[in-house]
Amino acid sequence: MKEPFLQAIPILKRIEKYGFEAYFVGGSIRDLLLKRTISDVDIATSATPEEIKNIFNRTVDIGIEHGTVLVLYQDKKYEVTTFRSESQYKDHRHPDKVSFIRSLKMDLERRDFTMNAIAMDQFGNLKDPFDGKQDIEKKIIRTVGAAESRFREDALRMMRAVRFVSQLEFSIDQNTRNALTQHAHLLNFIAVERITNEFVKLLSGTAKTSAISILLDTNLVEFMPNPIDTKISLTKCSDFQIDILTENQMWLIILYFQSGEPVDYLKKWRLPNHKIKYLTTCLRFLKGRELKEWSELTLYPLNLEMAIDIETVYRTLQKQSITKVYDDITNKYNSLVIKSREELQVTGKDLIYWLNRPAGPWIKNALKDIEEAVLLKKIENSKDAIKGWILNQCNHRQERN
């Protein structure tokens, strides 16, 4: 048993000491079986939230109406949730009513996919009433029970299914896939932020091509943000080797195929402003990269991460190998004499003093000229060299006038 589970076994033991059942559940069990990294472990129990609060000294109510209590134990936090059943979902996202129950099987019954409906006791024994382990071994995503019911209950599960295709390199069971097509329209009930969150995880996966194909084939894309533009971009993306691209690189290649205003497009996805700024800057320099090779002046305004993202997408679009992008761009970037204005050995105050002029817009222009001269190695990045150069430039201008 892996360390995250071993650390949490005392929680299970203590709950069981008081006569209740307790199991590890959910994604951590799936990831254990897949030999993936395990971060947090969740615990399900037959004890009610009030009973859990009586058992443990340090708890926090984080979702007590849904049966979840945060247990603080040895500087770690564990979400402990009571076995529960759920009533109808009128909004296709949240159950109208949650009832606490004492049955593990009934609790697992309400979960989305068989691979996520597995429990494990403190000894490592699995409780797997829906053959989730078998589906994991077959790399199949299958709903617990009828797919139509699961997706009507919570339409976001459709995006989760496709996201898992990208993350786990699984395929979707045919009945489950058919239900995606039949119920794709229910995504209209889901908040854009929720859809974006799943899409971002999809873009970070290693089987993006397969996942995007499903979004297109099942018409889920028709009910995502910017459906027309997104469909066009995703269709074109599929012609390239995109599976090893990062999330930011995927957004960049999606933007590349947009005909409209990139800022407006990204805002409809509710992406944070800092990400929108990053991506639109990269897009602008990507268009420039198509026209010419990198130079000191085109690399300088960027940071290393941006330059790597731009070059990776450029080579992907050119159907060139991207294996050497990191080394190529890092070497070019590290060869820059300066990487920011802060590294210049002069300031605006120096210019005011040397030229005996009052402060004004001319300082910004002069510093830009100095940056360019230093980058192109016309002058050394030293105070004396720059002073001589700037005074010489001023003398030449005066002579011309």
C-alpha positions as CSV (number, residue, x, y, z in Angstrom):
1,M,0.0,0.0,0.0
2,K,1.4,3.4,-0.9
3,E,2.4,6.1,1.6
4,P,-0.7,8.4,1.3
5,F,-2.9,5.5,2.3
6,L,-0.6,4.3,5.1
7,Q,-0.6,7.8,6.6
8,A,-4.4,7.8,6.6
9,I,-5.0,4.2,8.0
10,P,-5.2,5.6,11.6
11,I,-8.3,7.6,10.5
12,L,-10.0,4.4,9.3
13,K,-9.0,2.5,12.4
14,R,-10.3,5.1,14.7
15,I,-13.7,5.3,12.9
16,E,-13.9,1.5,13.0
17,K,-13.0,1.4,16.7
18,Y,-16.3,3.3,17.3
19,G,-18.3,0.6,15.4
20,F,-18.6,2.3,12.0
21,E,-17.3,1.3,8.5
22,A,-14.6,3.3,6.8
23,Y,-13.0,3.0,3.4
24,F,-10.7,4.8,1.0
25,V,-12.7,5.7,-2.1
26,G,-12.7,7.4,-5.5
27,G,-9.9,8.6,-7.7
28,S,-7.1,7.6,-5.3
29,I,-8.1,3.9,-5.7
30,R,-8.2,4.3,-9.5
31,D,-4.8,5.9,-9.5
32,L,-3.4,3.3,-7.2
33,L,-4.5,0.6,-9.6
34,L,-3.0,2.6,-12.5
35,K,0.2,3.1,-10.6
36,R,-0.2,6.8,-11.0
37,T,0.9,9.5,-8.5
38,I,-1.6,9.8,-5.6
39,S,-2.0,13.1,-4.0
40,D,-5.1,13.2,-1.7
41,V,-7.0,10.3,-0.4
42,D,-10.7,10.5,0.3
43,I,-12.5,8.5,2.9
44,A,-16.2,7.3,3.0
45,T,-17.8,6.1,6.1
46,S,-21.1,4.9,7.6
47,A,-20.7,7.4,10.4
48,T,-22.7,10.6,10.1
49,P,-20.9,14.0,10.1
50,E,-21.9,14.6,13.8
51,E,-20.6,11.2,14.7
52,I,-17.3,11.9,12.9
53,K,-17.0,15.2,14.8
54,N,-17.5,13.3,18.1
55,I,-14.8,10.8,17.1
56,F,-12.1,13.3,16.2
57,N,-11.0,16.3,18.2
58,R,-10.0,18.5,15.2
59,T,-12.5,18.8,12.4
60,V,-13.7,21.5,10.0
61,D,-17.2,21.7,8.4
62,I,-16.5,22.1,4.7
63,G,-19.6,20.5,3.2
64,I,-21.5,19.1,6.1
65,E,-24.9,19.4,4.3
66,H,-23.5,16.9,1.8
67,G,-21.9,14.8,4.5
68,T,-18.3,16.0,4.3
69,V,-16.2,16.8,7.3
70,L,-12.5,17.7,7.1
71,V,-10.5,15.8,9.7
72,L,-7.1,17.3,10.7
73,Y,-4.6,14.6,11.7
74,Q,-0.8,14.9,12.1
75,D,-0.6,18.1,10.0
76,K,-2.6,16.5,7.2
77,K,-6.2,17.1,6.1
78,Y,-8.6,14.3,5.1
79,E,-12.1,14.7,3.6
80,V,-14.4,12.2,5.4
81,T,-17.8,11.8,3.7
82,T,-20.8,9.9,5.0
83,F,-22.3,7.2,2.8
84,R,-25.1,8.9,1.0
85,S,-27.8,8.6,-1.6
86,E,-29.1,11.4,-3.8
87,S,-32.5,12.4,-5.0
88,Q,-33.3,13.8,-8.5
89,Y,-31.1,16.5,-10.0
90,K,-33.4,19.1,-11.3
91,D,-30.6,21.4,-12.5
92,H,-28.6,18.5,-14.1
93,R,-25.7,19.3,-11.7
94,H,-26.7,19.2,-8.0
95,P,-29.0,16.7,-6.2
96,D,-32.2,18.2,-4.7
97,K,-31.7,16.2,-1.5
98,V,-28.9,14.2,0.1
99,S,-29.7,11.3,2.5
100,F,-27.2,9.7,4.8
101,I,-27.2,5.9,4.6
102,R,-25.2,3.0,6.1
103,S,-24.6,1.1,2.9
104,L,-21.3,1.3,1.1
105,K,-22.8,-0.3,-2.1
106,M,-25.5,2.3,-2.3
107,D,-22.9,5.0,-1.9
108,L,-20.8,3.6,-4.7
109,E,-23.9,3.3,-6.8
110,R,-24.3,7.1,-7.1
111,R,-20.8,7.6,-8.5
112,D,-20.1,8.5,-12.1
113,F,-17.8,5.8,-13.6
114,T,-17.0,2.3,-12.5
115,M,-13.3,3.1,-12.3
116,N,-14.3,5.7,-9.6
117,A,-16.7,3.4,-7.8
118,I,-14.1,1.3,-6.0
119,A,-13.5,1.3,-2.2
120,M,-10.5,-0.1,-0.3
121,D,-10.3,-1.1,3.4
122,Q,-7.3,-0.6,5.7
123,F,-5.9,-4.0,4.7
124,G,-5.9,-3.2,1.0
125,N,-9.0,-5.3,0.1
126,L,-11.1,-3.9,-2.6
127,K,-14.9,-3.5,-2.6
128,D,-15.7,-3.4,-6.3
129,P,-19.4,-4.1,-6.9
130,F,-19.4,-2.6,-10.4
131,D,-16.3,-4.3,-11.8
132,G,-14.3,-1.0,-11.9
133,K,-11.0,-2.8,-11.6
134,Q,-11.8,-4.9,-14.7
135,D,-12.7,-1.7,-16.6
136,I,-9.4,-0.1,-15.5
137,E,-7.5,-3.1,-16.8
138,K,-9.3,-2.9,-20.1
139,K,-8.9,0.9,-20.2
140,I,-12.6,1.5,-20.5
141,I,-14.6,4.4,-19.2
142,R,-18.1,3.1,-18.3
143,T,-20.8,4.7,-16.2
144,V,-22.2,3.1,-13.0
145,G,-25.6,1.9,-14.2
146,A,-27.4,3.5,-17.2
147,A,-25.3,6.3,-18.8
148,E,-28.5,8.2,-19.6
149,S,-29.4,8.5,-15.9
150,R,-25.9,9.4,-14.9
151,F,-25.6,12.2,-17.4
152,R,-29.1,13.6,-16.7
153,E,-28.2,13.7,-13.1
154,D,-25.0,15.6,-13.6
155,A,-24.2,16.8,-17.2
156,L,-20.7,17.8,-16.3
157,R,-19.9,14.0,-16.1
158,M,-19.9,14.1,-19.9
159,M,-17.0,16.5,-20.0
160,R,-15.3,14.4,-17.2
161,A,-15.6,11.3,-19.4
162,V,-13.8,12.9,-22.3
163,R,-11.3,14.5,-20.0
164,F,-10.4,11.1,-18.6
165,V,-9.8,9.9,-22.2
166,S,-7.1,12.5,-22.5
167,Q,-5.6,12.0,-19.1
168,L,-5.7,8.2,-18.8
169,E,-5.5,7.2,-22.5
170,F,-8.7,5.2,-22.0
171,S,-11.6,4.7,-24.5
172,I,-15.3,5.2,-23.7
173,D,-17.6,2.3,-23.6
174,Q,-20.0,2.3,-26.6
175,N,-23.2,2.7,-24.6
176,T,-21.7,5.5,-22.6
177,R,-20.5,7.2,-25.8
178,N,-23.9,6.9,-27.3
179,A,-25.4,8.7,-24.3
180,L,-22.8,11.5,-24.8
181,T,-24.3,12.2,-28.2
182,Q,-27.9,11.9,-26.9
183,H,-27.4,14.2,-24.0
184,A,-24.8,16.7,-25.2
185,H,-27.3,19.5,-25.1
186,L,-27.5,19.2,-21.3
187,L,-24.1,21.0,-21.1
188,N,-26.2,24.1,-21.5
189,F,-27.1,23.7,-17.8
190,I,-23.5,23.7,-16.7
191,A,-21.6,26.9,-15.8
192,V,-18.9,27.9,-18.2
193,E,-16.3,27.8,-15.5
194,R,-17.0,24.2,-14.8
195,I,-16.7,23.3,-18.5
196,T,-13.5,25.3,-18.8
197,N,-12.0,23.5,-15.8
198,E,-12.6,20.1,-17.4
199,F,-11.4,21.3,-20.8
200,V,-8.1,22.7,-19.3
201,K,-7.5,19.2,-17.8
202,L,-8.2,17.6,-21.2
203,L,-5.7,20.0,-22.8
204,S,-3.1,18.9,-20.3
205,G,-3.6,15.2,-21.0
206,T,-1.5,12.9,-23.3
207,A,-4.3,11.6,-25.5
208,K,-5.7,14.9,-26.6
209,T,-6.3,13.8,-30.2
210,S,-8.6,11.0,-29.1
211,A,-10.5,13.2,-26.7
212,I,-10.9,16.0,-29.2
213,S,-12.2,13.5,-31.7
214,I,-14.9,12.5,-29.2
215,L,-15.9,16.1,-28.5
216,L,-16.4,16.6,-32.2
217,D,-18.1,13.2,-33.0
218,T,-20.6,13.4,-30.1
219,N,-21.4,17.1,-30.7
220,L,-20.4,18.0,-27.2
221,V,-18.4,20.8,-28.8
222,E,-21.6,22.4,-30.0
223,F,-22.5,23.2,-26.3
224,M,-19.0,24.4,-25.2
225,P,-18.0,28.1,-25.1
226,N,-17.7,29.7,-28.6
227,P,-19.0,26.6,-30.2
228,I,-18.6,27.6,-33.9
229,D,-15.0,28.9,-33.5
230,T,-14.0,26.1,-31.1
231,K,-15.3,23.5,-33.5
232,I,-13.3,25.0,-36.3
233,S,-10.1,25.2,-34.2
234,L,-10.4,21.7,-32.7
235,T,-11.1,20.2,-36.2
236,K,-7.9,21.8,-37.6
237,C,-5.8,20.9,-34.5
238,S,-6.5,17.3,-35.1
239,D,-4.4,17.4,-38.2
240,F,-1.2,17.9,-36.2
241,Q,0.8,16.1,-33.6
242,I,-0.7,17.7,-30.5
243,D,-0.6,14.9,-27.8
244,I,2.6,16.1,-26.3
245,L,1.8,19.8,-26.2
246,T,1.2,21.5,-22.9
247,E,-2.0,23.2,-22.0
248,N,-0.7,26.7,-22.9
249,Q,0.6,25.4,-26.2
250,M,-2.8,23.9,-26.9
251,W,-4.6,27.2,-26.2
252,L,-2.1,28.9,-28.5
253,I,-2.7,26.5,-31.4
254,I,-6.5,26.9,-30.8
255,L,-6.1,30.7,-31.0
256,Y,-4.0,30.4,-34.1
257,F,-7.0,29.0,-36.0
258,Q,-9.4,31.6,-34.8
259,S,-10.6,34.3,-37.2
260,G,-12.1,36.6,-34.5
261,E,-10.6,38.7,-31.7
262,P,-8.5,36.4,-29.5
263,V,-9.2,38.3,-26.3
264,D,-12.9,38.1,-26.8
265,Y,-12.6,34.4,-27.5
266,L,-10.6,33.6,-24.4
267,K,-12.9,35.8,-22.2
268,K,-15.8,33.6,-23.1
269,W,-14.0,30.7,-21.6
270,R,-13.7,32.8,-18.4
271,L,-9.9,32.4,-18.4
272,P,-8.0,34.6,-15.9
273,N,-6.7,37.9,-17.2
274,H,-3.0,37.0,-16.7
275,K,-3.5,33.9,-18.9
276,I,-5.3,35.9,-21.6
277,K,-2.4,38.4,-21.6
278,Y,0.2,35.6,-21.8
279,L,-1.6,33.8,-24.7
280,T,-2.4,36.8,-26.8
281,T,1.3,38.0,-26.5
282,C,2.4,34.5,-27.6
283,L,0.0,34.6,-30.5
284,R,1.4,38.0,-31.7
285,F,5.0,36.7,-31.6
286,L,4.0,33.4,-33.2
287,K,2.7,35.3,-36.2
288,G,6.0,37.1,-36.3
289,R,7.9,33.8,-36.0
290,E,6.2,32.6,-39.2
291,L,7.9,35.5,-41.1
292,K,11.4,35.2,-39.8
293,E,13.9,33.4,-37.6
294,W,14.4,34.4,-34.0
295,S,16.7,37.3,-33.4
296,E,18.0,39.1,-30.3
297,L,15.3,41.7,-30.8
298,T,12.4,39.3,-31.1
299,L,13.5,37.1,-28.2
300,Y,14.2,39.9,-25.8
301,P,10.6,41.0,-25.0
302,L,9.7,37.5,-24.0
303,N,10.6,35.2,-21.2
304,L,12.0,31.8,-21.8
305,E,8.7,30.0,-21.2
306,M,6.9,32.1,-23.8
307,A,9.6,31.6,-26.4
308,I,9.6,27.8,-25.9
309,D,5.8,27.8,-26.2
310,I,5.9,29.9,-29.4
311,E,8.6,27.8,-31.0
312,T,7.0,24.5,-30.1
313,V,3.7,25.6,-31.7
314,Y,5.5,27.0,-34.7
315,R,7.3,23.7,-35.3
316,T,4.1,21.8,-34.7
317,L,2.3,23.8,-37.3
318,Q,5.2,23.3,-39.7
319,K,5.0,19.5,-38.9
320,Q,8.6,19.6,-37.7
321,S,10.1,17.7,-34.8
322,I,9.8,19.6,-31.5
323,T,12.3,17.4,-29.6
324,K,15.1,20.0,-29.7
325,V,13.0,23.1,-29.1
326,Y,13.9,23.4,-25.4
327,D,17.7,23.2,-26.0
328,D,17.5,25.4,-29.1
329,I,15.5,28.2,-27.5
330,T,17.3,28.0,-24.2
331,N,20.7,28.4,-25.9
332,K,19.5,31.4,-27.9
333,Y,17.8,33.0,-24.9
334,N,20.8,32.5,-22.6
335,S,23.1,34.1,-25.3
336,L,21.2,37.4,-24.9
337,V,23.5,40.1,-23.4
338,I,20.6,41.3,-21.3
339,K,17.2,39.7,-20.6
340,S,15.4,42.7,-19.2
341,R,15.8,46.5,-18.8
342,E,16.7,46.0,-15.2
343,E,20.0,44.5,-16.4
344,L,21.1,47.6,-18.2
345,Q,23.9,49.3,-16.4
346,V,22.3,52.7,-16.8
347,T,19.0,54.3,-15.6
348,G,16.9,57.2,-16.7
349,K,18.5,59.3,-14.0
350,D,21.9,58.7,-15.6
351,L,20.6,60.0,-18.9
352,I,19.1,63.1,-17.3
353,Y,22.4,63.9,-15.6
354,W,24.6,63.2,-18.7
355,L,22.5,65.1,-21.1
356,N,21.4,67.8,-18.7
357,R,17.8,67.6,-19.9
358,P,14.5,67.5,-17.9
359,A,12.7,64.2,-17.5
360,G,10.2,63.4,-20.3
361,P,9.1,60.8,-22.9
362,W,12.6,61.0,-24.5
363,I,14.0,58.9,-21.7
364,K,11.9,55.9,-22.6
365,N,13.0,56.2,-26.3
366,A,16.6,56.6,-25.4
367,L,16.6,53.6,-23.1
368,K,15.0,51.6,-25.9
369,D,17.8,52.6,-28.3
370,I,20.4,51.7,-25.7
371,E,18.7,48.2,-25.2
372,E,18.8,47.6,-28.9
373,A,22.5,48.6,-29.2
374,V,23.5,46.4,-26.3
375,L,21.5,43.4,-27.6
376,L,23.0,43.8,-31.0
377,K,26.5,44.1,-29.3
378,K,27.1,47.5,-30.8
379,I,28.2,48.6,-27.4
380,E,29.1,46.9,-24.1
381,N,26.6,46.9,-21.3
382,S,28.8,49.1,-19.1
383,K,28.1,52.7,-17.8
384,D,31.1,54.2,-19.5
385,A,30.5,52.5,-22.9
386,I,26.8,53.5,-22.8
387,K,27.6,57.1,-21.8
388,G,30.1,57.5,-24.6
389,W,27.6,56.0,-27.1
390,I,24.6,58.1,-26.0
391,L,26.7,61.4,-26.0
392,N,28.0,60.5,-29.5
393,Q,24.5,59.9,-30.7
394,C,23.3,63.2,-29.4
395,N,26.3,65.0,-31.0
396,H,25.4,63.4,-34.4
397,R,21.8,64.5,-34.1
398,Q,22.9,68.1,-33.3
399,E,25.3,68.1,-36.3
400,R,22.5,66.9,-38.6
401,N,20.2,69.7,-37.3
